[in-house]
Amino acid sequence: MMRHPNKLEQSKTKIMEIIGLNSMPPISYKFWDTKDEAMYQVKYMKFDDKGIPNSIHVPHGDGSIIKWYHEGILIPSTGLYDNAKDELFMGDIVKCYFLDTMYKDRVVFWDNGWRVMGCTTEEFRDNCEQFVSQLGNIWEDELMYKTYKTRF
């Protein structure tokens, strides 16, 4: 028997098309395990009944292992890529070259848009793939972490 979508499903689909959710790439995350001091790419998350993540599943061999949300920091992707096509995440340390100025050891952060100190959100977004190079991240650099941890 063929199933026909009901009016609610049709309405949801139409709303998603209007606001562009069908064309948005999935948001990816990394997880900094503060106990093990290790960075993991997030495979998927499970949420409690209040919608708060409680377990983070990260790749391990052919399967995944569980990390607990309260034992680390969930790090969102910016949706942007550097000149080597590496995905940029909150807290990444980058080198930028904008308007004849070299900005070294700048940290990616959210300020009504993803940016680095010294560049506007628009400059960063529009020039990222050409003029930004990822150097590392504050989570794995003790000095940078101590300097920038209050921003996150």
The 8 nearest C-alpha neighbors of each residue, nearest first, counted from 0:
[[1, 2, 3, 4, 5, 8, 6, 9],
 [2, 0, 3, 4, 5, 8, 9, 6],
 [1, 3, 0, 4, 5, 8, 6, 9],
 [2, 4, 5, 1, 6, 0, 8, 9],
 [5, 3, 8, 9, 2, 6, 7, 10],
 [4, 6, 8, 7, 9, 3, 10, 2],
 [5, 7, 9, 8, 10, 4, 11, 3],
 [8, 6, 10, 9, 5, 11, 4, 12],
 [7, 9, 11, 5, 10, 6, 4, 12],
 [10, 8, 6, 12, 7, 11, 13, 5],
 [9, 11, 7, 13, 12, 8, 6, 14],
 [12, 10, 8, 14, 13, 9, 15, 7],
 [11, 13, 9, 15, 10, 14, 8, 16],
 [12, 14, 10, 16, 15, 11, 9, 17],
 [15, 13, 17, 11, 16, 12, 10, 18],
 [16, 14, 20, 12, 18, 13, 17, 19],
 [15, 17, 19, 13, 14, 18, 21, 12],
 [18, 16, 14, 15, 19, 13, 20, 12],
 [19, 17, 15, 16, 20, 14, 21, 13],
 [18, 20, 16, 21, 22, 17, 15, 23],
 [21, 19, 15, 23, 22, 18, 16, 17],
 [20, 22, 19, 23, 16, 15, 18, 24],
 [21, 23, 20, 19, 24, 16, 15, 18],
 [24, 22, 20, 21, 25, 19, 26, 18],
 [23, 25, 26, 22, 78, 21, 20, 27],
 [26, 24, 27, 23, 78, 22, 20, 76],
 [27, 25, 24, 76, 28, 78, 75, 77],
 [26, 28, 76, 25, 75, 29, 41, 78],
 [29, 27, 75, 74, 41, 76, 40, 30],
 [28, 30, 40, 74, 41, 39, 73, 75],
 [29, 31, 73, 39, 72, 38, 74, 32],
 [32, 30, 38, 72, 71, 37, 33, 39],
 [31, 33, 71, 37, 36, 34, 35, 70],
 [32, 34, 71, 36, 35, 31, 70, 37],
 [33, 35, 32, 36, 70, 71, 37, 31],
 [34, 36, 37, 32, 33, 31, 38, 70],
 [37, 35, 33, 32, 34, 31, 38, 139],
 [36, 38, 32, 35, 31, 39, 33, 139],
 [39, 37, 31, 30, 32, 29, 36, 40],
 [40, 38, 30, 29, 41, 57, 31, 37],
 [39, 41, 29, 57, 30, 28, 42, 38],
 [42, 40, 57, 29, 28, 43, 56, 39],
 [41, 43, 57, 56, 58, 40, 44, 63],
 [44, 42, 56, 41, 55, 45, 57, 54],
 [45, 43, 55, 54, 56, 52, 46, 42],
 [46, 44, 54, 52, 53, 55, 47, 43],
 [47, 45, 52, 51, 50, 53, 44, 48],
 [46, 48, 49, 50, 51, 53, 52, 45],
 [47, 49, 50, 46, 51, 52, 53, 45],
 [50, 48, 47, 51, 46, 52, 53, 45],
 [51, 49, 46, 47, 48, 52, 45, 53],
 [50, 52, 46, 47, 49, 53, 48, 45],
 [53, 51, 46, 45, 54, 47, 44, 68],
 [52, 54, 68, 46, 67, 45, 47, 51],
 [55, 53, 67, 45, 68, 44, 66, 52],
 [54, 56, 44, 66, 65, 67, 68, 43],
 [55, 57, 65, 43, 42, 64, 44, 63],
 [56, 58, 41, 42, 63, 64, 40, 39],
 [59, 57, 63, 62, 42, 64, 60, 56],
 [58, 60, 63, 62, 64, 61, 57, 56],
 [59, 61, 62, 58, 63, 64, 57, 42],
 [60, 62, 59, 63, 58, 64, 57, 42],
 [63, 61, 59, 60, 58, 64, 57, 56],
 [62, 64, 58, 59, 57, 56, 65, 61],
 [63, 65, 57, 56, 59, 58, 66, 62],
 [64, 66, 56, 55, 54, 57, 67, 63],
 [65, 67, 55, 54, 56, 68, 64, 57],
 [66, 68, 54, 70, 69, 55, 53, 65],
 [67, 69, 53, 70, 54, 71, 55, 52],
 [68, 70, 67, 71, 53, 72, 54, 66],
 [71, 69, 68, 67, 33, 32, 34, 72],
 [70, 72, 32, 33, 31, 69, 68, 30],
 [71, 73, 31, 30, 74, 32, 68, 33],
 [72, 74, 30, 29, 75, 31, 71, 28],
 [73, 75, 29, 28, 30, 89, 72, 88],
 [76, 74, 28, 88, 89, 27, 77, 73],
 [75, 77, 88, 78, 27, 28, 87, 89],
 [76, 78, 79, 88, 87, 75, 113, 89],
 [77, 79, 76, 80, 87, 86, 26, 88],
 [80, 78, 77, 87, 86, 81, 127, 124],
 [81, 79, 86, 84, 85, 87, 128, 127],
 [80, 82, 128, 131, 84, 83, 132, 85],
 [81, 83, 128, 129, 84, 131, 132, 130],
 [82, 84, 81, 85, 132, 80, 128, 133],
 [85, 83, 81, 80, 82, 86, 128, 79],
 [86, 84, 80, 81, 83, 87, 82, 133],
 [85, 87, 80, 79, 84, 88, 81, 78],
 [88, 86, 80, 79, 77, 76, 85, 91],
 [87, 89, 76, 77, 91, 75, 90, 86],
 [90, 88, 107, 108, 91, 75, 74, 76],
 [89, 91, 107, 137, 136, 106, 88, 108],
 [92, 90, 136, 107, 106, 88, 89, 135],
 [91, 93, 106, 136, 135, 134, 105, 104],
 [94, 92, 133, 134, 105, 132, 104, 106],
 [93, 95, 103, 132, 131, 102, 104, 105],
 [96, 94, 131, 102, 130, 101, 97, 93],
 [95, 97, 101, 130, 100, 102, 99, 131],
 [98, 96, 100, 99, 95, 101, 130, 126],
 [97, 99, 100, 96, 101, 122, 118, 95],
 [100, 98, 97, 96, 101, 102, 95, 130],
 [101, 99, 97, 98, 96, 102, 95, 117],
 [102, 100, 96, 95, 103, 97, 99, 94],
 [101, 103, 95, 94, 96, 100, 105, 104],
 [104, 102, 94, 105, 101, 95, 93, 92],
 [103, 105, 93, 92, 94, 106, 102, 134],
 [106, 104, 93, 92, 103, 115, 94, 116],
 [105, 107, 92, 91, 90, 115, 93, 108],
 [106, 108, 115, 90, 89, 91, 114, 92],
 [109, 107, 89, 114, 113, 90, 115, 106],
 [110, 108, 113, 112, 111, 114, 107, 89],
 [109, 111, 112, 113, 108, 114, 120, 115],
 [112, 110, 109, 113, 120, 114, 108, 119],
 [113, 111, 110, 109, 120, 114, 108, 121],
 [114, 112, 109, 108, 120, 110, 77, 107],
 [115, 113, 120, 107, 123, 108, 112, 109],
 [114, 116, 107, 106, 118, 105, 117, 108],
 [115, 117, 118, 105, 114, 106, 119, 107],
 [116, 118, 115, 119, 102, 105, 114, 97],
 [119, 117, 116, 115, 122, 123, 120, 114],
 [118, 120, 122, 121, 123, 114, 117, 115],
 [119, 121, 114, 123, 122, 112, 113, 124],
 [120, 122, 124, 119, 123, 125, 118, 114],
 [123, 121, 119, 125, 120, 124, 126, 118],
 [122, 124, 120, 121, 127, 126, 125, 114],
 [125, 123, 121, 127, 122, 126, 120, 79],
 [124, 126, 122, 123, 121, 127, 128, 120],
 [127, 125, 123, 129, 124, 128, 130, 122],
 [126, 128, 131, 123, 124, 129, 81, 130],
 [127, 129, 82, 81, 80, 126, 130, 131],
 [130, 128, 82, 127, 126, 131, 81, 132],
 [129, 131, 96, 127, 95, 126, 128, 82],
 [132, 130, 95, 127, 81, 94, 82, 129],
 [133, 131, 94, 93, 81, 82, 134, 95],
 [132, 134, 93, 135, 92, 81, 94, 131],
 [135, 133, 93, 92, 132, 94, 136, 91],
 [136, 134, 92, 91, 133, 137, 93, 139],
 [137, 135, 91, 92, 138, 90, 139, 140],
 [136, 138, 144, 140, 143, 139, 90, 91],
 [137, 139, 136, 140, 144, 31, 141, 90],
 [138, 140, 137, 136, 141, 36, 144, 135],
 [141, 139, 137, 143, 138, 142, 144, 136],
 [140, 142, 144, 143, 139, 145, 137, 138],
 [143, 141, 145, 144, 140, 146, 137, 147],
 [142, 144, 146, 137, 140, 145, 141, 147],
 [145, 143, 137, 141, 147, 148, 146, 142],
 [146, 144, 142, 143, 148, 147, 141, 149],
 [145, 147, 143, 144, 148, 142, 149, 141],
 [146, 148, 144, 149, 150, 145, 143, 137],
 [149, 147, 144, 150, 151, 145, 146, 143],
 [148, 150, 151, 147, 146, 145, 144, 143],
 [151, 149, 148, 147, 108, 109, 146, 90],
 [150, 149, 148, 147, 108, 90, 89, 109]]
